[in-house]
Amino acid sequence: YIYKSRDFHFFWGLIHNIHTEKNFIALTLDDGPTSGNTEKILNILKKNDIKASFFLIGQDIEKYPEQTKKIIQAWHQIGNHSYSHQRMVFKSPQFVRNEIIKTDQLIRNLWYTGSIHFRTPYGKRLFITPYILRSLQKANIFFDVEPESYVKSSWDIVQYVINNTQSWSIILLHPMYGKENATLDILEELILSLKNKWFHFVTIDQLLNETKKEIVFW
């Protein structure tokens, strides 16, 4: 239960949605950056005038620094998705700490000045990762809408998100990898469908600030 839970976390600091009376939602995009898909994603976001939160992998930031800069220059939020994207269970405290700190530094080296939240690879963790995050006073940003865990086709992804998104949702998508990517193919359609339901897209920080939610650690 602890290993897979989307709403329980030792030492607190876990956020899987943020309640608000307004129709605010956060679109979060995991993995990458990559060459090609990053540019396609940014073009879709710019065309539809929305901001997203990108949880990037450190080793991909090293490989594609220019794509990371493009995300930053477009004023999207950057999050830390670890350096090597390994499951952070049965790992030493030093390994976990290094994965987080190294990726934070790579992001800062590209002149990103915003807050850097964390998202556990695969959503998996037990005791050590929450403990290290607490010591770093860093939130673990989860999600309450994750279509790719349940459906695969483009049409089903759109329908799943529409049916499950609420006015506080954090949506998780993976559009970064592969030339044939069902999520990337329907990203614009998905955005337009949610806009038609009067949802307003904001970053994780904007959602936190709007609701004045305090991230609590103990």
N, C-alpha and C positions, 0 to 999 in steps of 0.2 A: 504493500500500500504506500509506504513512504517513498520507495524508489520511483513509483509511477505517478504519484499524486500531483494534481495540477493546482491544488489549493491548500496543501499542508507543507510546512517548511520548519525545520528546527531553527530556533533563534529568530524567528520572524523574518522580516525583510523580503517576503515573497509577495508579489503583486500579480494577480491573474486577471483582474478587471478593476475598474475604478468607477464607483457609482456616481452618477451625476444626473440631474434632472434635464440637462440639455442633451440634444441628440449628437453628442460628441463620441467619436470612435477613433481608435489609433490603428493605423495600418503598419504592421511590422514585417520586415523582409529579412529572412535569415540567410547566412552564408555569403560567400564571395568576399570581395568583388571579383568579377571576371571581365574579360574583354569581350565586348559585343553585347551581351545581355545587360550589363550595367547601363550602357548608353541607351538601349531600348527602353529599359525601365524608367530612366530619368526623363526621356522624351515623353513617355506616357504621363508621368507625374506632372511635368511642366505643362503639357497640353491641357490637362484637367485642373491645373492650378491647385494642387494639393501637396502637402508635406507628409513624408513617411519617416519611419524610424528603421534604420538599417543596422542589424546586428551582424558585424563582420568578423571573419576569422583572421587571426594574426598572420598566419603563413600566406594567406591570399592577399592581405594588405601588402606584405613584402613583395609578392610577385606582381601585383598590379597597383602600384602607388598612384599612378595617374588616374585610374578609375576611382580610387578612394578620394583623391582631391576633387574630382568632378562631383561626387556626392556631397562633399563638404561645401564646395563653392555654390551648390544649388540650395544650400541652407536646410538640408535635411538633418535629422538627428542621427548620430552614430552611437551604436552600442557595441559592447565587447561580447563576442561569442566564443571566447577562448582562443588560444594560439593554434592548437593542433586539432581541435574538434574531436577529442577523445571523450568517451564517457567518463565522467568525473566520479566514479565509484571505485573503491579499492585502490585509490591513489594516495600517495603521501601528501601531507600538508604542504611540503615544499613544492611538489609538482603542481598542485592546484594553485598555490600562490604565484608561482612563476608564470603559469598559463595566463593568469589574469593581469599581472603587473606588466609582463612583456607586451601584451596586446594593447593595454592602456598606453604604454610608452610609444608604440608604433603609431597609434592614433594621434597622440599629442605631437609627435615629430612632424606630422603633416599640418600642423597649425590649427587643429580643431580645438576650440576653446569651450565648447558646451559640456554639460555633465555627461559622464559615461556610465550608463547602467550596464548590467551584466545579464546574459541569458545562458543558462546551463545547456551544453550540447545534448541533444536528444531529450531534454527535460529531465535527465536522470541525475539523482544525487541522493546521498544518505546523510551522514553527519558532518564529514570533514569540509565539504564545499560550503554548506551554510555557515559553518564556524569561521572559515577563512573570509567569507563575504562579510560576516559581522565584524571581524577585526579590521576590515578595510572600509567599513561603513558604506557598503555598496549593495544596492537593491538587486534582487533577482527578478527580472521581469518575465512573467509567464504570459498566458493568453487564455481566453475562454472560447475562441473560435479557431479551430485548426482543421480545415476541410481535408487536407491531404492525408490525414491519419485515417479517414473514413471512406473517402471516395477518390476516384482517380481521373475520370473523364472530365473534360472541360465543362460540359453542361452541368454535371453533377456538382462540381466545385462551386459554380455560380449559385446554384440553387441551395446548396448547403449553407453557404455564407449568408445569403439573403434570409433564409429561414431561421438562422441561429444568432444573428447579430442583434444586439440590443444597444440602448443608448449609453452604455459604459464599456462596450466590448473592446478587447485587444485582439486583433486578427493576426494570425500567423500564416505567412505564405513563403514558398521557396521558389522564386522565379529565376534564380541566378544561373543554374547549370544546365547545359545542353541546348543544342540548336532546336530540338523538338521538345518544348517544355509546355505542358498543358496549362500550367498556371500563368506563365508569361503570355500565352496565346489569348487568355481570357481576362487579363489584368484590367484592360481598359473597360471592357464590358462589365466587369465586376464593379469597378469604381462608379461607372455611370448608373448601374442598377441601385447601388447604395445611395448615391446622390438623389436619385428619383424617390427614395424613401425618406428624404430630408435628413440624412445623416451628414454631419460635418466632420471632415478629416482633420485630425490634429496629431502632433507628435506626443510621445510619452510624457515629456516634460510639460507640454501645454495641458495635457489631461491632468497631470498631477497638480499643476498650478491652478487650474480652473476649479478643481474640487478641493484645493487646499489640503490634500491628503498628506499626512505625515508618515514617513517611512520609519517604522518602529523596529528597533533591535533590542535584544536582551541577552 
